[in-house]
Amino acid sequence: MTTFVVGHINWSENELRLEKIEAQSWQTAVSVHSKFPWKDEAQGDQPDMSDPEQFKQTCFDCDCMMNWLEVQS
């Protein structure tokens, strides 16, 4: 397992939330973040998470931003 710090901010609340998450990949880490925008099916289809830059652009298009750092121990 790898430790990630995943950040989420949305432009309507301007609240930055950082969470420390243990996961196998950045894709898993962002998808278990408490503010992951696509937890609810009402938000639409899951974004393509094969390319990190495309995922970040999809978040931006949905009025939020997500980013992550891999923590080195």
Secondary structure as GFF3:
##gff-version 3
##sequence-region A 1 73
A	DSSP	beta_strand	2	10	.	.	.	ID=ss1
A	DSSP	beta_strand	16	23	.	.	.	ID=ss2
A	DSSP	alpha_helix	26	32	.	.	.	ID=ss3
A	DSSP	three_ten_helix	41	43	.	.	.	ID=ss4
A	DSSP	alpha_helix	52	61	.	.	.	ID=ss5
A	DSSP	beta_strand	64	71	.	.	.	ID=ss6
###
